[in-house]
Amino acid sequence: MSVSSAPLVYRGRFAPSPTGPLHAGSLVAALASWLDARAHGGVWRVRIEDVDTPRCVPGADRLILDQLAACGLHSDEPVVWQSQRGGLYQQALDRLIAAGSAYPCACSRKDIEAALAARGLGRERHQAAVYPGTCRPENGGLRGREPRAWRFRVPDADAVVHWTDQRLGPQTQDVAAAVGDFVLRRADGLWAYQLAVVVDDGAQGITHVVRGEDLSDNTPRQILLQRALGLPTPHYRHTPLVLGPNGEKLSKQNGALALDLADPLAALNRAASVLDLPPASGCVADALASWTAAWASTISAPHRTSAHATPT
């Protein structure tokens, strides 16, 4: 995989999953990532994250691109689909296996929960069970069982990850305690989100990741993968979430309605308000220009860069 040879050039991205059309929360993340790229004089890309094919809705990818276009948000470079990039993910997995950073796992979810229960451990609501390392080579490996998935071996000495989010401030997570060794390739043969997003961000030279706050918890796992693969770590900014009537994050999974774009400027104004940007009038292009200026005013001049350099 190739990495940008011009690290000072800002390269951002918006990476929706085509499990349905964009909703109000999706537009907040899309607008924030676009504004951050424009305010830095950088490149903004769109990547369709469709590796979880059973959850993808036919035609949703094109609908999302149409929704973005209606809001004046156009990718500066050709859109890519993760479902077409399996070769890159396999190369990365092969490198991790060769380095001893990945191993096969035969455990089902039931096996994992049983192993935790035997230790008197459980899991918190809405959180995945922490993998107890059952199939690690030093713990006996597969023990004659058929492998189901491949897992990343969280480094014992460097499991605590520190990073600074550009909105949330200093962050810390002990990945071994919070997650354990995590999946890179699933039991159904599909690529896991964590590996795919790290490989693609590296291959596309992404320098800044702006996305919803619900994805912040993924950051330390991705940083560990970046280190293991010798990839640079982007700057991260996690945007406020749009909440539903029940107080939970608005999402496709809990029935969020498709974005109403009968009036794109109205939809954009609602998204801008979540980002603490002032209301704008006129046409969409004028609104985007005014918000770009407002966003740029919060960015220190030394971080601004020239645009449109393409990674090799």
C-alpha positions as CSV (number, residue, x, y, z in Angstrom):
1,M,0.0,0.0,0.0
2,S,1.3,3.5,-0.7
3,V,1.3,6.5,1.6
4,S,1.2,10.2,0.5
5,S,4.7,11.6,-0.1
6,A,3.5,15.1,0.9
7,P,2.4,14.7,4.5
8,L,2.0,18.5,4.9
9,V,-0.9,18.5,2.5
10,Y,-4.3,18.1,4.2
11,R,-6.2,15.1,3.1
12,G,-9.6,14.4,4.7
13,R,-12.4,12.0,3.9
14,F,-16.1,11.2,4.6
15,A,-16.7,7.5,4.7
16,P,-20.3,6.5,4.9
17,S,-21.6,2.9,5.1
18,P,-24.3,2.3,2.5
19,T,-26.7,0.7,4.9
20,G,-29.3,3.3,4.0
21,P,-29.6,6.9,3.0
22,L,-27.9,9.7,4.9
23,H,-29.8,11.0,8.0
24,A,-29.4,14.2,10.0
25,G,-26.5,12.8,12.0
26,S,-24.6,11.7,8.9
27,L,-24.8,15.2,7.4
28,V,-23.2,16.7,10.5
29,A,-20.2,14.5,10.0
30,A,-20.1,15.1,6.3
31,L,-20.3,18.8,6.6
32,A,-17.7,19.0,9.4
33,S,-15.2,16.9,7.4
34,W,-15.8,19.0,4.2
35,L,-15.5,22.3,6.1
36,D,-12.3,21.2,7.8
37,A,-10.7,20.2,4.5
38,R,-11.8,23.5,2.8
39,A,-10.7,25.6,5.7
40,H,-7.2,24.0,5.5
41,G,-7.1,24.4,1.8
42,G,-7.0,20.6,1.5
43,V,-8.5,17.7,-0.3
44,W,-11.8,16.0,0.6
45,R,-12.5,12.5,-0.5
46,V,-15.5,10.2,-0.3
47,R,-15.0,6.5,0.4
48,I,-17.9,4.1,0.5
49,E,-17.4,1.7,3.4
50,D,-19.3,-1.4,2.1
51,V,-17.2,-4.3,3.5
52,D,-20.1,-5.4,5.7
53,T,-22.0,-6.5,2.6
54,P,-25.0,-8.2,4.4
55,R,-25.9,-4.9,5.9
56,C,-25.6,-2.9,2.7
57,V,-28.7,-1.8,0.9
58,P,-28.6,-2.0,-2.9
59,G,-28.4,1.5,-4.4
60,A,-27.8,3.2,-1.1
61,D,-24.2,4.1,-2.2
62,R,-25.5,6.1,-5.2
63,L,-28.3,7.7,-3.2
64,I,-25.7,8.9,-0.6
65,L,-23.6,10.4,-3.4
66,D,-26.7,12.1,-4.8
67,Q,-27.6,13.5,-1.3
68,L,-24.1,14.9,-0.8
69,A,-24.2,16.5,-4.3
70,A,-27.5,18.1,-3.4
71,C,-25.8,19.7,-0.4
72,G,-22.9,20.9,-2.6
73,L,-20.5,18.3,-1.1
74,H,-18.5,16.7,-4.0
75,S,-15.5,14.5,-3.6
76,D,-12.3,16.1,-5.0
77,E,-11.0,12.7,-6.2
78,P,-12.7,9.6,-7.5
79,V,-14.9,7.8,-5.0
80,V,-13.7,4.4,-3.9
81,W,-15.6,1.4,-2.6
82,Q,-14.0,-0.8,0.1
83,S,-15.6,-3.9,-1.5
84,Q,-13.2,-3.5,-4.4
85,R,-10.1,-3.3,-2.2
86,G,-9.8,-6.8,-0.6
87,G,-6.4,-7.3,-2.1
88,L,-5.0,-4.4,0.0
89,Y,-6.5,-5.8,3.2
90,Q,-5.1,-9.2,2.5
91,Q,-1.6,-7.8,2.0
92,A,-1.9,-5.9,5.3
93,L,-3.2,-9.1,7.1
94,D,-0.3,-11.1,5.7
95,R,2.2,-8.5,7.0
96,L,0.7,-8.7,10.5
97,I,0.7,-12.5,10.5
98,A,4.4,-12.5,9.4
99,A,5.2,-10.1,12.2
100,G,3.4,-12.2,14.8
101,S,0.8,-9.4,15.3
102,A,-2.2,-11.5,14.1
103,Y,-3.3,-15.0,14.8
104,P,-6.3,-17.3,13.9
105,C,-9.2,-17.6,16.4
106,A,-11.7,-20.5,16.7
107,C,-13.9,-18.8,19.3
108,S,-17.6,-18.0,18.8
109,R,-19.4,-15.3,20.7
110,K,-20.8,-18.0,22.9
111,D,-17.3,-19.4,23.6
112,I,-16.1,-15.9,24.6
113,E,-18.9,-15.2,26.9
114,A,-18.6,-18.6,28.5
115,A,-14.8,-18.0,29.1
116,L,-15.5,-14.7,30.7
117,A,-18.3,-16.1,32.8
118,A,-15.9,-18.8,34.1
119,R,-13.7,-16.0,35.3
120,G,-16.6,-14.2,36.9
121,L,-16.5,-11.5,34.3
122,G,-19.3,-10.1,32.1
123,R,-19.8,-7.2,29.7
124,E,-21.5,-3.9,30.0
125,R,-24.7,-3.2,28.1
126,H,-24.2,-2.1,24.5
127,Q,-20.5,-3.2,24.6
128,A,-18.9,-6.2,23.1
129,A,-17.3,-8.8,25.3
130,V,-13.6,-8.3,26.0
131,Y,-11.7,-11.1,24.2
132,P,-9.8,-13.1,26.9
133,G,-7.0,-14.3,24.6
134,T,-8.2,-17.9,24.4
135,C,-6.6,-18.6,21.0
136,R,-3.3,-16.8,21.6
137,P,-0.4,-19.1,20.7
138,E,1.0,-19.0,24.2
139,N,-2.5,-20.0,25.5
140,G,-2.6,-23.1,23.4
141,G,-3.7,-21.7,20.1
142,L,-6.5,-23.4,18.2
143,R,-6.2,-26.7,20.1
144,G,-7.2,-28.6,17.0
145,R,-10.3,-26.5,16.3
146,E,-11.0,-24.9,12.9
147,P,-10.1,-21.2,12.7
148,R,-13.1,-18.9,12.4
149,A,-11.5,-15.4,12.3
150,W,-8.2,-13.6,12.5
151,R,-7.4,-11.3,15.4
152,F,-4.9,-8.5,16.1
153,R,-2.6,-9.2,19.0
154,V,-2.8,-6.1,21.2
155,P,0.8,-5.5,22.3
156,D,1.3,-6.4,26.0
157,A,3.7,-3.5,26.6
158,D,1.9,-0.8,24.6
159,A,-1.8,-1.5,25.1
160,V,-2.4,1.9,26.7
161,V,-2.9,4.4,23.9
162,H,-2.8,8.2,24.4
163,W,-4.0,10.6,21.7
164,T,-5.4,14.1,21.5
165,D,-8.7,14.7,19.8
166,Q,-9.0,18.1,18.2
167,R,-12.4,18.6,19.8
168,L,-12.6,16.3,22.8
169,G,-9.0,16.9,24.0
170,P,-6.6,14.3,25.5
171,Q,-7.8,10.8,25.4
172,T,-6.5,7.5,26.8
173,Q,-7.6,3.9,26.5
174,D,-6.2,0.6,27.7
175,V,-7.1,-1.5,24.6
176,A,-6.2,-4.8,26.3
177,A,-8.6,-4.1,29.1
178,A,-11.3,-2.4,27.1
179,V,-11.4,-4.6,24.0
180,G,-8.8,-7.3,24.0
181,D,-7.4,-8.8,20.8
182,F,-9.8,-7.6,18.1
183,V,-11.0,-9.1,14.9
184,L,-9.3,-8.3,11.6
185,R,-11.1,-10.8,9.4
186,R,-14.5,-12.1,10.5
187,A,-15.7,-15.7,10.7
188,D,-17.9,-15.1,7.6
189,G,-14.8,-14.1,5.7
190,L,-15.6,-10.4,5.5
191,W,-13.0,-7.8,6.4
192,A,-13.4,-6.1,9.8
193,Y,-13.9,-2.3,9.8
194,Q,-10.8,-1.6,11.9
195,L,-8.4,-3.1,9.4
196,A,-10.2,-1.8,6.3
197,V,-10.3,1.8,7.5
198,V,-6.7,1.9,8.6
199,V,-5.4,0.4,5.3
200,D,-7.5,2.8,3.3
201,D,-6.6,5.9,5.3
202,G,-2.9,4.9,4.8
203,A,-3.2,4.2,1.1
204,Q,-5.1,7.4,0.5
205,G,-2.7,9.5,2.5
206,I,-5.4,10.7,4.9
207,T,-4.0,13.3,7.3
208,H,-7.1,14.3,9.2
209,V,-10.1,12.2,10.2
210,V,-13.3,14.1,11.1
211,R,-16.2,11.8,12.1
212,G,-19.0,11.3,14.6
213,E,-18.2,11.1,18.3
214,D,-19.6,7.5,18.4
215,L,-16.6,6.4,16.5
216,S,-14.1,7.8,18.9
217,D,-13.8,4.5,20.7
218,N,-12.4,3.0,17.6
219,T,-9.4,5.4,17.5
220,P,-7.1,3.6,19.8
221,R,-7.5,0.3,18.0
222,Q,-6.8,2.0,14.7
223,I,-3.7,3.7,16.2
224,L,-2.3,0.3,17.3
225,L,-2.9,-1.0,13.8
226,Q,-1.2,2.0,12.2
227,R,1.8,1.4,14.4
228,A,1.9,-2.3,13.5
229,L,1.7,-1.5,9.8
230,G,4.1,1.4,9.8
231,L,1.5,3.9,8.8
232,P,1.2,7.5,10.0
233,T,-1.5,8.4,12.5
234,P,-3.9,11.1,11.3
235,H,-5.2,14.0,13.3
236,Y,-8.6,13.1,14.8
237,R,-11.7,15.3,15.4
238,H,-15.0,13.7,16.6
239,T,-18.1,15.8,16.0
240,P,-21.2,16.1,18.3
241,L,-23.9,13.5,17.8
242,V,-27.5,14.2,16.8
243,L,-29.7,12.5,19.4
244,G,-33.1,10.9,18.7
245,P,-36.2,11.5,20.9
246,N,-35.1,8.6,23.2
247,G,-31.9,10.4,23.9
248,E,-29.8,7.8,22.0
249,K,-27.6,8.5,19.0
250,L,-29.6,9.0,15.8
251,S,-28.7,6.1,13.5
252,K,-30.0,3.9,10.8
253,Q,-30.2,1.1,13.3
254,N,-32.7,2.9,15.6
255,G,-34.9,4.1,12.8
256,A,-33.5,7.5,11.8
257,L,-35.4,9.0,9.0
258,A,-33.7,9.6,5.6
259,L,-32.4,13.1,5.2
260,D,-35.1,15.5,3.9
261,L,-33.4,17.4,1.1
262,A,-36.5,19.1,-0.3
263,D,-34.7,22.2,1.0
264,P,-30.9,21.4,1.1
265,L,-30.0,24.7,2.7
266,A,-32.5,24.1,5.5
267,A,-30.9,20.6,6.1
268,L,-27.4,22.2,6.0
269,N,-28.4,24.9,8.5
270,R,-29.6,22.2,10.9
271,A,-26.3,20.4,10.6
272,A,-24.4,23.6,11.0
273,S,-26.2,24.5,14.2
274,V,-25.0,21.2,15.8
275,L,-21.4,22.4,14.9
276,D,-22.1,25.8,16.5
277,L,-22.0,27.6,13.2
278,P,-24.2,30.6,12.5
279,P,-27.3,30.2,10.3
280,A,-26.7,31.1,6.7
281,S,-29.0,32.3,3.9
282,G,-28.8,32.6,0.2
283,C,-27.8,29.6,-1.9
284,V,-26.0,26.5,-0.8
285,A,-22.7,27.6,-2.3
286,D,-22.8,31.0,-0.4
287,A,-23.7,29.2,2.9
288,L,-20.8,26.7,2.5
289,A,-18.4,29.6,1.8
290,S,-19.5,31.5,4.9
291,W,-19.2,28.4,7.1
292,T,-15.8,27.7,5.7
293,A,-14.7,31.1,6.7
294,A,-16.1,30.7,10.1
295,W,-14.4,27.3,10.5
296,A,-11.1,28.7,9.2
297,S,-11.2,31.4,11.8
298,T,-10.8,28.7,14.5
299,I,-7.7,27.2,12.8
300,S,-4.2,28.5,13.5
301,A,-2.5,29.7,10.3
302,P,0.6,27.4,10.5
303,H,-1.6,24.3,10.0
304,R,-3.1,25.5,6.7
305,T,-1.7,23.8,3.6
306,S,-1.9,23.8,-0.2
307,A,-4.4,21.5,-1.9
308,H,-4.9,18.7,-4.3
309,A,-1.7,16.6,-4.1
310,T,-2.5,13.0,-5.0
311,P,-0.8,10.1,-3.3
312,T,1.1,7.7,-5.5
